[in-house]
Amino acid sequence: MIFARVVGLLLLLATAGASASEWELARDRNGVKVWTRDEPGFPISAFKAVTVVDSSLSGLVSLIMDTDRINLWAYRIMRIEVLARDDVASTFVIRTETDFPWPLTNRDVVLAGQVSQDEKTRIVTVRSRSTPMGQYPLHPDFLRMPEMIGDWIFRPLGDGKVEVTMIGRANPAGNIPFGVVNLIIHETPYQTLIGLRKIIGQDRYQRARLSQIRELQE
């Protein structure tokens, strides 16, 4: 089942705590809006990015699950390794490798997640959370991120359009100039959604039909 194969992009997502500050618009360009906000206990701001694309829900889920091609559109994602999957429960465990700019060490993170769909609204959510440190062996070439949580949310709007929301929060660990990073934190979700919009129209995704996913009209 495709669910566990790719669902890896998830590396970019996250939900925010109840005591977090309000979202502030950081970028509004080329049909993509990005908001950021401070999160208690996290050195780097959380982000939320939204765009609208012409696609089926199955097409978007298929894209997210296509781990072999994720580096073609997901910003700075090098590779996704599927560690475990349960096709019946639509759950997965993946290790995502992220390219950090020199001279910083590249990061990886192990995420456990699930794909689900609301029966009434048809909204699809791909939710992932980092696994506890020490549960999976470290990779010698990467610095393991201790915490990441996130979501992809696909909300059908009708007439073949879907609102795509990407929410993310992470603790990258290590010696990083967090103040500088927070100034440009909107770049990752912005470039990722721009990449998604460029590739989502391909036949390999729009012809996909997943038995676990129902379209708005079904």
N, C-alpha and C positions, 0 to 999 in steps of 0.2 A: 504494500500500500504506500501510496506516495507520501502520506502524511509524515512519516518518520524519515523519509529520505532527505528532505531538504530543509525542512522547517528550521533551518539554521539561521537564517538571516536575523533571526531574532536577536542576534547579538546586539542589536541597537536599541532595544526597547525598554520601557519601564513605566511603572505607575508610581504615583507620588503619595507621600504620607499626609495624614489629615491636617497636620499642623504646618504644612508647607505654605510658602507665600503665594500670592496670586500670580497667575501666568502673565508675562509681559511679552508683547509682540517684538521679536528680534529681527525678522526678515519677512518681507512680502514681495515676492518676485517670481515671474514666469509661472504663475498659477500655483505656487507653493507658499504656504504660510508656516512660519516657525515661531513658537513661543518658548521661553525659558523661565525658570524660577528656581530659587534657592531651596534646598532640601536640608532639614536638620540632620546632622550627622554625616552628610556627604560633602566632600570638598569640591566637587564639580556639580554645576547646575543640572537639573533635569531639563528635558526638552520634550516638546510636543509639536509634531509637524503634520500638516493636512494638505491634501490635494484631491482633485477629482479626475478620474480616468474613465475611458470607454473600455469596459471589460465585463466579462462574466465573473461571478464569484469563484467558479471553478478555475478560471484562468489565473486569477490572483493567487489562489492557494497553490496552484501548480507552480507558479513562478517562485513563490516563497519556498517551496519544497524542492526546487531544482538546485540542489547544493552544488552540482558539478559546474554550474554556470553562474553561481552567485557573485563571483569576483568580477563579472562583466558589468555589473550595475550597482552593487552594494559598496558604498564608499569605504575604501581601505580594508575590506574583508579579503583575506588571502585564501582561506580554505575553511571548510566545515567538515568535521569528521563525525559520522554517526556512530555513537557508542552503544546505543540500545534503542529499541522501539517496540511498541505494542500496537499492532495494526487495529485490533478490536477496540481498544480504549482510546486510540488516536493520541497516544502519548509518545514522548521521545526524550532522549538524552543526547546532546551533541557537544562537541568541543569546537569552539570557534577561534580562529587565529586572526588577529588584527594587526595590520601594519601601522606602527607608530613612527612618526618622522624622526630621522636621525638628529641627535645622537641617542634618542630614547630607545629602550629595549622594547621589542615587539611583545604584545600581550596575547594571552589566551584566556578563555573562560569556559567552564563546563556548565551547560544550561539544561535544566529539566523542564519540559513543558507539555502543553496539550493544545489541540485544535478543537474548537467547539463552535456550534451554531445555534442561535436562538430560533426556536421553532416558529415563533410568530413574526418577528421582525426580519428574520433571515440574516441578521448581522453575524458575521464570522469573526471570531477572536482567536488569535494565535498568541498564547501567553507563555512566557518563559521566565524561569527564576534560576539564579546560580545555585549550584549544589554546595554543601559545606566543604570548606578547605580540608584537604586530606582524604576526602572520599575517593578521589581519582588521582592517579600518579601525576606528578608534575612533568612537564616537558623541558628538557635542558636548554632549549633555544628560546623559551618564552617565559615571561613573568606572569604568573597566574593572578588574574583579577579576583579579589576576594568576594566581591558582591556586585551583582547586576540583576535588575528586574525589568521586565518590559512587555509590551503588547503591540501587535499589529491588529488593527480593527478595520474590517471591510463592511461598510454600510451601504446597501443597495439603495439607489435613488430613483430607479425607474428609467425607462428609455435607454437601457444599456449602460448607464453611468453608475459608478461606485465611488463613494467617498472613502479615501484611504487615510487612516490616521496611524501615525507611528509615535509611540511614547517611550522615552528611555531615561534610564538613570543608572549610573555605575560608579564604582570606586576603583580606579585604575591602579592604585597602590604605587609604591616607588616614589622617587624624587622627581616631582613634576611641578612646574610653575603654575599652580592652579589658577591664580589670578589671570594669567595670560590665556589659559585654556578656556576659562569662562567667557572671555571676550569673543571667542570664535567657536563656541560650542554648537552654534546653529549650523555650522558648515556640514557636519556629518549627516544630519537628517535631510538637509536641503539637497545635497548632492546625491544622496541615496534615492530620494523621491524623484529627482530629475532623471536619474538612471532608470528607475522603475518605469517611468512614463515613456522612455525611449524604446523599451524592450517588450512591454506588456502586450502590444498589438501583434506580436508574432503568432503565426498559425499554431505553433507547437503549444502555445498556452490557450489561445482562444478556441481551439478545437478540443481542448481537454474537457472531459466530463467525469467528475468524481462522484461516485455513488454516495459518499458521505455528505456532499454539499448540495443543497437545494437552492435554486434560483428564486428570485422574488416572485415570478409569475407561477411557480410550481405549487 
